Amino acid sequence: MHRSLSRHDRLTIGELAARSGVATSALRYYEEIGLIRADRTPGGQRRFARSTLRRVAFVRAAQRVGLSLEEAGAALARLPEDHAPTAAEWNAVARTWNRRIDDRIAELQRLKRRLSGCIGCGCLSLRKCGLYNPDDAAAGKGRGARYLLGDEPAE
């Protein structure tokens, strides 16, 4: 059942930006890539359903846990666009985030443990690098700060 939205149930892009804390340029981009949808007035101005606030909040939450906009869009595709999701609909989507959140927590814990030591970046300028990463052994594991990414230094 889809009810028609009254003029008072619609937000301008400026109102949506003010309420969501997201810049109008980002909202236009979200619309361009299909994360949110706006209707147009006869003069071409965007009007967003009030439920768009929830979709924008969802995108921001997804980004905070490390999801890409593409991943957020895939999750949003599973939620209703014209009304707030039910608890069951929301929980089904939120459960898919658990693995990503657990991975992010593990990554942050690794970073915390290793921040004061060698990170396997290959700089070899710290005195410790000669101990933990002699001859830049970390380079054989790939690009970037290998030990921060989860690789273990050779014993």
KESEDREN-264406 format. One record per atom (N, C-alpha, C): residue number from 0; atom name; x, y, z. Coordinates in nm, 3 decimals. Atoms other than C-alpha are relative to their C-alpha. Example, Ala and Ser with C-alpha at 12.3 -4.5 7.8 and 13.67 -1.06 7.14 Angstrom:
! KESEDREN-264406
{koldo 0; N; {0.089; -0.119; 0.000}} {koldo 0; CA; {1.230; -0.450; 0.780}} {koldo 0; C; {0.090; 0.120; 0.000}} {koldo 1; N; {-0.082; -0.119; -0.006}} {koldo 1; CA; {1.367; -0.106; 0.714}} {koldo 1; C; {-0.077; 0.109; 0.073}} 
END
This chain:
! KESEDREN-264406
{koldo 0; N; {0.084; -0.116; 0.000}} {koldo 0; CA; {0.000; 0.000; 0.000}} {koldo 0; C; {0.089; 0.123; 0.000}} {koldo 1; N; {-0.085; -0.118; 0.016}} {koldo 1; CA; {0.159; 0.324; -0.114}} {koldo 1; C; {-0.088; 0.123; 0.007}} {koldo 2; N; {0.081; -0.120; -0.011}} {koldo 2; CA; {0.013; 0.651; 0.004}} {koldo 2; C; {0.072; 0.116; -0.065}} {koldo 3; N; {-0.056; -0.118; 0.062}} {koldo 3; CA; {0.067; 0.977; -0.172}} {koldo 3; C; {0.057; 0.091; 0.109}} {koldo 4; N; {-0.064; -0.086; -0.099}} {koldo 4; CA; {0.304; 1.211; 0.011}} {koldo 4; C; {-0.051; 0.143; -0.015}} {koldo 5; N; {0.044; -0.139; 0.004}} {koldo 5; CA; {0.174; 1.554; 0.103}} {koldo 5; C; {0.122; 0.091; -0.012}} {koldo 6; N; {-0.106; -0.098; 0.012}} {koldo 6; CA; {0.376; 1.869; 0.053}} {koldo 6; C; {0.082; 0.007; 0.129}} {koldo 7; N; {-0.069; -0.010; -0.129}} {koldo 7; CA; {0.464; 1.859; 0.425}} {koldo 7; C; {0.086; -0.123; 0.031}} {koldo 8; N; {-0.080; 0.121; -0.018}} {koldo 8; CA; {0.611; 1.508; 0.397}} {koldo 8; C; {0.124; 0.003; -0.088}} {koldo 9; N; {-0.111; -0.011; 0.095}} {koldo 9; CA; {0.869; 1.630; 0.144}} {koldo 9; C; {0.103; 0.099; 0.051}} {koldo 10; N; {-0.110; -0.086; -0.041}} {koldo 10; CA; {1.207; 1.788; 0.207}} {koldo 10; C; {0.073; 0.052; -0.122}} {koldo 11; N; {-0.089; -0.052; 0.104}} {koldo 11; CA; {1.409; 2.018; -0.013}} {koldo 11; C; {0.138; -0.058; 0.025}} {koldo 12; N; {-0.136; 0.051; -0.019}} {koldo 12; CA; {1.772; 1.925; -0.064}} {koldo 12; C; {0.069; 0.073; 0.114}} {koldo 13; N; {-0.058; -0.075; -0.111}} {koldo 13; CA; {1.871; 2.202; 0.177}} {koldo 13; C; {-0.050; -0.049; 0.135}} {koldo 14; N; {0.056; 0.053; -0.125}} {koldo 14; CA; {1.635; 2.070; 0.444}} {koldo 14; C; {0.058; -0.138; 0.031}} {koldo 15; N; {-0.058; 0.133; -0.019}} {koldo 15; CA; {1.763; 1.716; 0.390}} {koldo 15; C; {0.145; 0.010; 0.047}} {koldo 16; N; {-0.140; -0.020; -0.041}} {koldo 16; CA; {2.122; 1.839; 0.419}} {koldo 16; C; {0.008; 0.046; 0.144}} {koldo 17; N; {-0.002; -0.052; -0.136}} {koldo 17; CA; {2.047; 2.033; 0.737}} {koldo 17; C; {-0.038; -0.108; 0.101}} {koldo 18; N; {0.047; 0.103; -0.092}} {koldo 18; CA; {1.861; 1.744; 0.899}} {koldo 18; C; {0.095; -0.118; 0.008}} {koldo 19; N; {-0.085; 0.120; 0.003}} {koldo 19; CA; {2.107; 1.471; 0.793}} {koldo 19; C; {0.145; 0.029; 0.034}} {koldo 20; N; {-0.141; -0.033; -0.022}} {koldo 20; CA; {2.435; 1.659; 0.834}} {koldo 20; C; {0.088; -0.037; -0.118}} {koldo 21; N; {-0.073; 0.038; 0.121}} {koldo 21; CA; {2.536; 1.560; 0.479}} {koldo 21; C; {-0.008; 0.116; -0.099}} {koldo 22; N; {-0.004; -0.111; 0.095}} {koldo 22; CA; {2.642; 1.822; 0.223}} {koldo 22; C; {-0.093; -0.024; -0.118}} {koldo 23; N; {0.089; 0.012; 0.116}} {koldo 23; CA; {2.407; 1.894; -0.064}} {koldo 23; C; {0.071; -0.066; -0.118}} {koldo 24; N; {-0.074; 0.062; 0.111}} {koldo 24; CA; {2.681; 1.791; -0.309}} {koldo 24; C; {0.004; -0.152; 0.017}} {koldo 25; N; {0.000; 0.145; -0.026}} {koldo 25; CA; {2.701; 1.448; -0.142}} {koldo 25; C; {-0.139; -0.057; -0.025}} {koldo 26; N; {0.137; 0.048; 0.024}} {koldo 26; CA; {2.321; 1.415; -0.153}} {koldo 26; C; {-0.028; -0.012; -0.149}} {koldo 27; N; {0.016; 0.009; 0.146}} {koldo 27; CA; {2.324; 1.491; -0.525}} {koldo 27; C; {0.072; -0.123; -0.054}} {koldo 28; N; {-0.075; 0.117; 0.043}} {koldo 28; CA; {2.590; 1.224; -0.569}} {koldo 28; C; {-0.073; -0.128; 0.041}} {koldo 29; N; {0.078; 0.117; -0.045}} {koldo 29; CA; {2.389; 0.974; -0.361}} {koldo 29; C; {-0.117; -0.024; -0.094}} {koldo 30; N; {0.112; 0.015; 0.093}} {koldo 30; CA; {2.095; 1.043; -0.590}} {koldo 30; C; {0.049; -0.050; -0.136}} {koldo 31; N; {-0.057; 0.039; 0.131}} {koldo 31; CA; {2.311; 1.009; -0.902}} {koldo 31; C; {0.031; -0.149; -0.005}} {koldo 32; N; {-0.037; 0.142; 0.001}} {koldo 32; CA; {2.430; 0.662; -0.797}} {koldo 32; C; {-0.111; -0.091; 0.053}} {koldo 33; N; {0.118; 0.079; -0.034}} {koldo 33; CA; {2.085; 0.551; -0.682}} {koldo 33; C; {-0.019; -0.036; 0.146}} {koldo 34; N; {0.017; 0.029; -0.142}} {koldo 34; CA; {2.123; 0.549; -0.304}} {koldo 34; C; {-0.128; 0.063; 0.055}} {koldo 35; N; {0.124; -0.068; -0.039}} {koldo 35; CA; {1.838; 0.797; -0.263}} {koldo 35; C; {-0.071; 0.044; -0.127}} {koldo 36; N; {0.080; -0.040; 0.116}} {koldo 36; CA; {1.560; 0.918; -0.489}} {koldo 36; C; {-0.077; 0.126; 0.035}} {koldo 37; N; {0.077; -0.123; -0.018}} {koldo 37; CA; {1.395; 1.256; -0.533}} {koldo 37; C; {-0.101; 0.010; -0.113}} {koldo 38; N; {0.095; -0.040; 0.104}} {koldo 38; CA; {1.086; 1.366; -0.716}} {koldo 38; C; {0.034; 0.142; -0.036}} {koldo 39; N; {-0.026; -0.136; 0.045}} {koldo 39; CA; {1.097; 1.690; -0.909}} {koldo 39; C; {-0.129; 0.081; -0.002}} {koldo 40; N; {0.112; -0.092; 0.011}} {koldo 40; CA; {0.868; 1.988; -0.883}} {koldo 40; C; {-0.012; 0.040; -0.146}} {koldo 41; N; {0.010; -0.047; 0.139}} {koldo 41; CA; {0.735; 2.139; -1.208}} {koldo 41; C; {0.118; 0.092; -0.039}} {koldo 42; N; {-0.116; -0.086; 0.026}} {koldo 42; CA; {1.028; 2.385; -1.174}} {koldo 42; C; {0.133; -0.074; 0.004}} {koldo 43; N; {-0.122; 0.081; 0.002}} {koldo 43; CA; {1.280; 2.098; -1.151}} {koldo 43; C; {0.072; -0.011; 0.133}} {koldo 44; N; {-0.065; 0.010; -0.131}} {koldo 44; CA; {1.359; 2.129; -0.780}} {koldo 44; C; {-0.023; -0.139; 0.059}} {koldo 45; N; {0.010; 0.131; -0.064}} {koldo 45; CA; {1.427; 1.810; -0.585}} {koldo 45; C; {-0.089; 0.008; 0.123}} {koldo 46; N; {0.078; 0.017; -0.122}} {koldo 46; CA; {1.181; 1.696; -0.322}} {koldo 46; C; {0.017; -0.144; 0.046}} {koldo 47; N; {-0.029; 0.131; -0.055}} {koldo 47; CA; {1.273; 1.405; -0.098}} {koldo 47; C; {-0.108; -0.040; 0.100}} {koldo 48; N; {0.089; 0.053; -0.102}} {koldo 48; CA; {1.040; 1.185; 0.102}} {koldo 48; C; {0.072; 0.009; 0.134}} {koldo 49; N; {-0.059; -0.009; -0.134}} {koldo 49; CA; {1.098; 1.225; 0.477}} {koldo 49; C; {0.076; -0.128; 0.035}} {koldo 50; N; {-0.068; 0.127; -0.028}} {koldo 50; CA; {1.199; 0.856; 0.487}} {koldo 50; C; {0.142; -0.003; -0.058}} {koldo 51; N; {-0.135; -0.010; 0.055}} {koldo 51; CA; {1.508; 0.958; 0.287}} {koldo 51; C; {0.101; 0.030; 0.111}} {koldo 52; N; {-0.089; -0.026; -0.114}} {koldo 52; CA; {1.654; 1.081; 0.618}} {koldo 52; C; {0.057; -0.130; 0.054}} {koldo 53; N; {-0.044; 0.129; -0.051}} {koldo 53; CA; {1.671; 0.720; 0.733}} {koldo 53; C; {0.099; -0.064; -0.097}} {koldo 54; N; {-0.090; 0.059; 0.099}} {koldo 54; CA; {1.837; 0.609; 0.407}} {koldo 54; C; {0.138; 0.068; 0.006}} {koldo 55; N; {-0.127; -0.073; -0.009}} {koldo 55; CA; {2.103; 0.882; 0.436}} {koldo 55; C; {0.073; -0.040; 0.128}} {koldo 56; N; {-0.062; 0.043; -0.126}} {koldo 56; CA; {2.166; 0.787; 0.801}} {koldo 56; C; {0.059; -0.140; -0.016}} {koldo 57; N; {-0.046; 0.136; 0.026}} {koldo 57; CA; {2.201; 0.426; 0.687}} {koldo 57; C; {0.132; 0.003; -0.078}} {koldo 58; N; {-0.123; -0.010; 0.081}} {koldo 58; CA; {2.464; 0.523; 0.425}} {koldo 58; C; {0.115; 0.047; 0.087}} {koldo 59; N; {-0.107; -0.050; -0.088}} {koldo 59; CA; {2.661; 0.719; 0.682}} {koldo 59; C; {0.045; -0.107; 0.099}} {koldo 60; N; {-0.035; 0.109; -0.092}} {koldo 60; CA; {2.648; 0.428; 0.928}} {koldo 60; C; {0.080; -0.106; -0.073}} {koldo 61; N; {-0.072; 0.099; 0.080}} {koldo 61; CA; {2.760; 0.190; 0.654}} {koldo 61; C; {0.144; 0.044; -0.024}} {koldo 62; N; {-0.134; -0.051; 0.023}} {koldo 62; CA; {3.057; 0.412; 0.575}} {koldo 62; C; {0.084; -0.005; 0.128}} {koldo 63; N; {-0.074; 0.003; -0.126}} {koldo 63; CA; {3.154; 0.428; 0.943}} {koldo 63; C; {0.052; -0.138; 0.033}} {koldo 64; N; {-0.049; 0.136; -0.026}} {koldo 64; CA; {3.185; 0.050; 0.958}} {koldo 64; C; {0.087; -0.050; -0.114}} {koldo 65; N; {-0.093; 0.037; 0.104}} {koldo 65; CA; {3.395; 0.050; 0.643}} {koldo 65; C; {-0.062; -0.051; -0.129}} {koldo 66; N; {0.062; 0.043; 0.125}} {koldo 66; CA; {3.140; -0.036; 0.374}} {koldo 66; C; {0.017; 0.107; -0.106}} {koldo 67; N; {-0.006; -0.094; 0.112}} {koldo 67; CA; {3.175; 0.123; 0.034}} {koldo 67; C; {-0.141; 0.048; -0.031}} {koldo 68; N; {0.132; -0.047; 0.042}} {koldo 68; CA; {2.892; 0.323; -0.118}} {koldo 68; C; {-0.072; -0.108; -0.082}} {koldo 69; N; {0.060; 0.109; 0.077}} {koldo 69; CA; {2.836; 0.030; -0.353}} {koldo 69; C; {-0.062; -0.106; 0.093}} {koldo 70; N; {0.052; 0.097; -0.096}} {koldo 70; CA; {2.795; -0.208; -0.058}} {koldo 70; C; {-0.121; 0.055; 0.075}} {koldo 71; N; {0.115; -0.063; -0.066}} {koldo 71; CA; {2.565; 0.039; 0.116}} {koldo 71; C; {-0.121; -0.004; -0.092}} {koldo 72; N; {0.109; 0.005; 0.097}} {koldo 72; CA; {2.358; 0.055; -0.202}} {koldo 72; C; {-0.062; -0.138; -0.012}} {koldo 73; N; {0.052; 0.137; 0.006}} {koldo 73; CA; {2.329; -0.323; -0.217}} {koldo 73; C; {-0.085; -0.030; 0.122}} {koldo 74; N; {0.078; 0.021; -0.122}} {koldo 74; CA; {2.207; -0.326; 0.143}} {koldo 74; C; {-0.131; 0.079; -0.007}} {koldo 75; N; {0.120; -0.082; 0.012}} {koldo 75; CA; {1.964; -0.040; 0.077}} {koldo 75; C; {-0.102; -0.060; -0.095}} {koldo 76; N; {0.089; 0.062; 0.097}} {koldo 76; CA; {1.821; -0.231; -0.216}} {koldo 76; C; {-0.090; -0.104; 0.066}} {koldo 77; N; {0.078; 0.100; -0.074}} {koldo 77; CA; {1.696; -0.485; 0.039}} {koldo 77; C; {-0.102; 0.064; 0.094}} {koldo 78; N; {0.090; -0.070; -0.090}} {koldo 78; CA; {1.506; -0.218; 0.234}} {koldo 78; C; {-0.105; 0.078; -0.080}} {koldo 79; N; {0.103; -0.076; 0.070}} {koldo 79; CA; {1.180; -0.042; 0.144}} {koldo 79; C; {0.045; 0.145; -0.020}} {koldo 80; N; {-0.041; -0.137; 0.029}} {koldo 80; CA; {1.229; 0.298; -0.017}} {koldo 80; C; {-0.104; 0.102; 0.045}} {koldo 81; N; {0.107; -0.097; -0.025}} {koldo 81; CA; {0.893; 0.455; 0.061}} {koldo 81; C; {-0.048; 0.007; 0.144}} {koldo 82; N; {0.038; -0.004; -0.141}} {koldo 82; CA; {0.866; 0.386; 0.435}} {koldo 82; C; {0.113; -0.058; 0.085}} {koldo 83; N; {-0.102; 0.052; -0.092}} {koldo 83; CA; {1.071; 0.301; 0.741}} {koldo 83; C; {-0.005; -0.153; -0.001}} {koldo 84; N; {0.000; 0.147; -0.001}} {koldo 84; CA; {1.181; -0.064; 0.743}} {koldo 84; C; {-0.055; -0.054; 0.131}} {koldo 85; N; {0.043; 0.069; -0.122}} {koldo 85; CA; {1.029; -0.305; 0.988}} {koldo 85; C; {0.123; -0.047; 0.075}} {koldo 86; N; {-0.113; 0.051; -0.079}} {koldo 86; CA; {1.246; -0.442; 1.266}} {koldo 86; C; {0.061; -0.122; -0.067}} {koldo 87; N; {-0.050; 0.120; 0.066}} {koldo 87; CA; {1.274; -0.772; 1.078}} {koldo 87; C; {0.082; 0.035; -0.124}} {koldo 88; N; {-0.074; -0.042; 0.120}} {koldo 88; CA; {1.382; -0.599; 0.755}} {koldo 88; C; {0.134; 0.061; 0.038}} {koldo 89; N; {-0.125; -0.063; -0.044}} {koldo 89; CA; {1.640; -0.389; 0.938}} {koldo 89; C; {0.097; -0.103; 0.054}} {koldo 90; N; {-0.088; 0.100; -0.060}} {koldo 90; CA; {1.778; -0.684; 1.135}} {koldo 90; C; {0.063; -0.091; -0.105}} {koldo 91; N; {-0.056; 0.084; 0.107}} {koldo 91; CA; {1.823; -0.892; 0.819}} {koldo 91; C; {0.118; 0.068; -0.067}} {koldo 92; N; {-0.109; -0.075; 0.062}} {koldo 92; CA; {2.040; -0.619; 0.668}} {koldo 92; C; {0.114; 0.021; 0.100}} {koldo 93; N; {-0.103; -0.028; -0.101}} {koldo 93; CA; {2.223; -0.535; 0.990}} {koldo 93; C; {0.086; -0.123; 0.027}} {koldo 94; N; {-0.077; 0.123; -0.023}} {koldo 94; CA; {2.326; -0.900; 1.036}} {koldo 94; C; {0.111; -0.017; -0.103}} {koldo 95; N; {-0.103; 0.014; 0.104}} {koldo 95; CA; {2.519; -0.882; 0.709}} {koldo 95; C; {0.122; 0.087; 0.032}} {koldo 96; N; {-0.111; -0.088; -0.037}} {koldo 96; CA; {2.737; -0.612; 0.868}} {koldo 96; C; {0.087; -0.061; 0.108}} {koldo 97; N; {-0.074; 0.053; -0.114}} {koldo 97; CA; {2.850; -0.826; 1.160}} {koldo 97; C; {0.142; -0.041; -0.036}} {koldo 98; N; {-0.134; 0.045; 0.041}} {koldo 98; CA; {3.143; -0.983; 0.973}} {koldo 98; C; {0.091; 0.119; -0.027}} {koldo 99; N; {-0.079; -0.119; 0.032}} {koldo 99; CA; {3.260; -0.645; 0.845}} {koldo 99; C; {0.041; 0.073; 0.128}} {koldo 100; N; {-0.030; -0.068; -0.126}} {koldo 100; CA; {3.241; -0.493; 1.193}} {koldo 100; C; {0.105; -0.079; 0.078}} {koldo 101; N; {-0.100; 0.083; -0.069}} {koldo 101; CA; {3.431; -0.788; 1.345}} {koldo 101; C; {0.137; 0.014; -0.064}} {koldo 102; N; {-0.128; -0.018; 0.070}} {koldo 102; CA; {3.702; -0.753; 1.077}} {koldo 102; C; {0.061; 0.136; 0.032}} {koldo 103; N; {-0.048; -0.137; -0.029}} {koldo 103; CA; {3.728; -0.379; 1.143}} {koldo 103; C; {0.055; 0.007; 0.142}} {koldo 104; N; {-0.047; 0.002; -0.139}} {koldo 104; CA; {3.760; -0.436; 1.519}} {koldo 104; C; {0.136; -0.069; 0.007}} {koldo 105; N; {-0.128; 0.073; -0.001}} {koldo 105; CA; {4.039; -0.691; 1.461}} {koldo 105; C; {0.111; 0.085; -0.061}} {koldo 106; N; {-0.099; -0.086; 0.065}} {koldo 106; CA; {4.218; -0.448; 1.227}} {koldo 106; C; {0.043; 0.112; 0.095}} {koldo 107; N; {-0.033; -0.107; -0.094}} {koldo 107; CA; {4.201; -0.169; 1.484}} {koldo 107; C; {0.080; -0.053; 0.119}} {koldo 108; N; {-0.077; 0.059; -0.110}} {koldo 108; CA; {4.327; -0.401; 1.759}} {koldo 108; C; {0.143; -0.028; -0.044}} {koldo 109; N; {-0.136; 0.021; 0.052}} {koldo 109; CA; {4.625; -0.499; 1.539}} {koldo 109; C; {0.075; 0.132; -0.006}} {koldo 110; N; {-0.061; -0.131; 0.009}} {koldo 110; CA; {4.694; -0.133; 1.475}} {koldo 110; C; {0.042; 0.049; 0.138}} {koldo 111; N; {-0.030; -0.044; -0.136}} {koldo 111; CA; {4.680; -0.055; 1.846}} {koldo 111; C; {0.121; -0.073; 0.056}} {koldo 112; N; {-0.113; 0.079; -0.051}} {koldo 112; CA; {4.921; -0.339; 1.931}} {koldo 112; C; {0.131; 0.037; -0.066}} {koldo 113; N; {-0.125; -0.018; 0.075}} {koldo 113; CA; {5.173; -0.251; 1.664}} {koldo 113; C; {0.039; 0.144; -0.025}} {koldo 114; N; {-0.024; -0.140; 0.033}} {koldo 114; CA; {5.158; 0.125; 1.651}} {koldo 114; C; {0.137; 0.049; 0.045}} {koldo 115; N; {-0.128; -0.049; -0.051}} {koldo 115; CA; {5.473; 0.170; 1.857}} {koldo 115; C; {0.119; -0.081; -0.052}} {koldo 116; N; {-0.110; 0.081; 0.051}} {koldo 116; CA; {5.678; -0.095; 1.676}} {koldo 116; C; {0.010; 0.009; -0.151}} {koldo 117; N; {-0.016; 0.006; 0.145}} {koldo 117; CA; {5.774; -0.185; 1.323}} {koldo 117; C; {-0.135; -0.034; -0.063}} {koldo 118; N; {0.127; 0.026; 0.068}} {koldo 118; CA; {5.478; -0.173; 1.086}} {koldo 118; C; {0.020; -0.071; -0.134}} {koldo 119; N; {-0.028; 0.073; 0.123}} {koldo 119; CA; {5.652; -0.348; 0.794}} {koldo 119; C; {-0.020; 0.082; -0.125}} {koldo 120; N; {0.023; -0.087; 0.116}} {koldo 120; CA; {5.639; -0.048; 0.562}} {koldo 120; C; {0.118; 0.000; -0.096}} {koldo 121; N; {-0.117; 0.004; 0.087}} {koldo 121; CA; {5.989; -0.100; 0.422}} {koldo 121; C; {0.091; 0.119; 0.011}} {koldo 122; N; {-0.084; -0.121; -0.009}} {koldo 122; CA; {6.137; 0.231; 0.537}} {koldo 122; C; {0.141; -0.033; 0.049}} {koldo 123; N; {-0.128; 0.043; -0.056}} {koldo 123; CA; {6.419; 0.058; 0.730}} {koldo 123; C; {0.079; 0.112; 0.065}} {koldo 124; N; {-0.071; -0.113; -0.060}} {koldo 124; CA; {6.498; 0.390; 0.894}} {koldo 124; C; {0.000; -0.004; 0.152}} {koldo 125; N; {0.000; 0.012; -0.146}} {koldo 125; CA; {6.406; 0.302; 1.250}} {koldo 125; C; {0.096; -0.109; 0.043}} {koldo 126; N; {-0.093; 0.100; -0.050}} {koldo 126; CA; {6.652; 0.110; 1.455}} {koldo 126; C; {-0.067; -0.137; 0.012}} {koldo 127; N; {0.073; 0.126; -0.015}} {koldo 127; CA; {6.383; -0.153; 1.518}} {koldo 127; C; {-0.017; -0.072; -0.133}} {koldo 128; N; {0.023; 0.066; 0.129}} {koldo 128; CA; {6.339; -0.219; 1.147}} {koldo 128; C; {0.108; -0.102; -0.029}} {koldo 129; N; {-0.108; 0.096; 0.019}} {koldo 129; CA; {6.675; -0.389; 1.143}} {koldo 129; C; {-0.025; -0.129; 0.077}} {koldo 130; N; {0.032; 0.118; -0.079}} {koldo 130; CA; {6.538; -0.628; 1.406}} {koldo 130; C; {-0.124; -0.071; -0.054}} {koldo 131; N; {0.129; 0.058; 0.038}} {koldo 131; CA; {6.180; -0.681; 1.286}} {koldo 131; C; {-0.018; -0.020; -0.149}} {koldo 132; N; {0.017; 0.005; 0.145}} {koldo 132; CA; {6.216; -0.627; 0.914}} {koldo 132; C; {0.136; 0.009; -0.071}} {koldo 133; N; {-0.133; -0.010; 0.062}} {koldo 133; CA; {6.579; -0.697; 0.817}} {koldo 133; C; {-0.009; -0.020; -0.150}} {koldo 134; N; {-0.006; 0.006; 0.146}} {koldo 134; CA; {6.651; -0.643; 0.449}} {koldo 134; C; {-0.139; 0.012; -0.063}} {koldo 135; N; {0.136; -0.022; 0.047}} {koldo 135; CA; {6.285; -0.542; 0.407}} {koldo 135; C; {-0.070; -0.130; -0.039}} {koldo 136; N; {0.066; 0.129; 0.023}} {koldo 136; CA; {6.156; -0.898; 0.435}} {koldo 136; C; {-0.150; 0.016; -0.018}} {koldo 137; N; {0.145; -0.022; 0.011}} {koldo 137; CA; {5.803; -0.754; 0.463}} {koldo 137; C; {-0.042; 0.024; -0.145}} {koldo 138; N; {0.034; -0.028; 0.140}} {koldo 138; CA; {5.819; -0.655; 0.095}} {koldo 138; C; {-0.045; -0.126; -0.073}} {koldo 139; N; {0.040; 0.126; 0.064}} {koldo 139; CA; {5.783; -1.021; 0.000}} {koldo 139; C; {-0.145; -0.037; 0.028}} {koldo 140; N; {0.139; 0.029; -0.034}} {koldo 140; CA; {5.438; -1.022; 0.159}} {koldo 140; C; {-0.098; 0.090; -0.075}} {koldo 141; N; {0.086; -0.088; 0.078}} {koldo 141; CA; {5.305; -0.743; -0.064}} {koldo 141; C; {0.025; 0.146; 0.031}} {koldo 142; N; {-0.014; -0.145; -0.017}} {koldo 142; CA; {5.260; -0.367; -0.072}} {koldo 142; C; {-0.056; 0.045; 0.134}} {koldo 143; N; {0.058; -0.064; -0.118}} {koldo 143; CA; {5.188; -0.138; 0.221}} {koldo 143; C; {0.065; -0.044; 0.129}} {koldo 144; N; {-0.050; 0.030; -0.134}} {koldo 144; CA; {5.244; -0.165; 0.592}} {koldo 144; C; {-0.046; -0.140; 0.038}} {koldo 145; N; {0.040; 0.141; -0.009}} {koldo 145; CA; {5.235; -0.545; 0.599}} {koldo 145; C; {-0.035; -0.046; 0.141}} {koldo 146; N; {0.024; 0.047; -0.136}} {koldo 146; CA; {5.251; -0.593; 0.974}} {koldo 146; C; {-0.126; 0.063; 0.058}} {koldo 147; N; {0.127; -0.061; -0.040}} {koldo 147; CA; {4.965; -0.349; 1.030}} {koldo 147; C; {-0.116; -0.068; -0.071}} {koldo 148; N; {0.105; 0.067; 0.076}} {koldo 148; CA; {4.767; -0.537; 0.766}} {koldo 148; C; {-0.024; -0.142; 0.047}} {koldo 149; N; {0.025; 0.132; -0.058}} {koldo 149; CA; {4.797; -0.856; 0.967}} {koldo 149; C; {0.108; -0.103; -0.023}} {koldo 150; N; {-0.109; 0.095; 0.020}} {koldo 150; CA; {5.109; -1.026; 0.837}} {koldo 150; C; {0.090; 0.000; 0.124}} {koldo 151; N; {-0.090; 0.012; -0.115}} {koldo 151; CA; {5.344; -1.152; 1.106}} {koldo 151; C; {0.145; 0.013; -0.046}} {koldo 152; N; {-0.143; -0.007; 0.034}} {koldo 152; CA; {5.713; -1.063; 1.108}} {koldo 152; C; {0.062; -0.139; 0.007}} {koldo 153; N; {-0.070; 0.128; -0.002}} {koldo 153; CA; {5.946; -1.354; 1.034}} {koldo 153; C; {0.076; -0.010; 0.133}} {koldo 154; N; {-0.071; 0.023; -0.128}} {koldo 154; CA; {6.094; -1.506; 1.350}} {koldo 154; C; {0.147; -0.011; -0.024}} 
END
